[in-house]
């Protein structure tokens, strides 16, 4: 069994705290209080829903879904294991910029994506 990639120790501490986790199907499986504060969705509202429908602006959703599908088929993870700035939306549809650091983690049963989020 392979080990999950390590998070960059030089990343700011705020980036290393996981705010949310998505499974390989694109569904939210973990949602922190920090994610609730940033995006306005409670964990009860977010868990089990498609991440792309909760926090990704509509114009970017197809790109997110295609990237996930490509990665799960063995393609490159162009946004993984590094900090990126990208547009996000909150529960009310307000758009803002976030810095995210997405780390794939292989567990005994699945591949999941732990994501640190910082509102800019």
C-alpha angles and dihedrals in degrees: 000000000000122000120243114257114268120246115246106265089209093061114107113269092246090060093053094059109091112233098178143358128213126196125227091269091058096255124136111247100167129030122178132207087253090057089050091051093049100041104024096234119122117226088249089057096042106042112094095018128108109270091216091060093051106046111005119089112245093246090060100041098090090051090052093047092047091049092051092048092048092049093048088052090056100269127133123291098223096177098039129109095011138078116261133177115227141157118265136176133220128220091277092053095252111150124222139153123265134182111225134186112197118196121186112222124193113209128182090269109026152003113253136177118230110201130197114201132196121181111225 
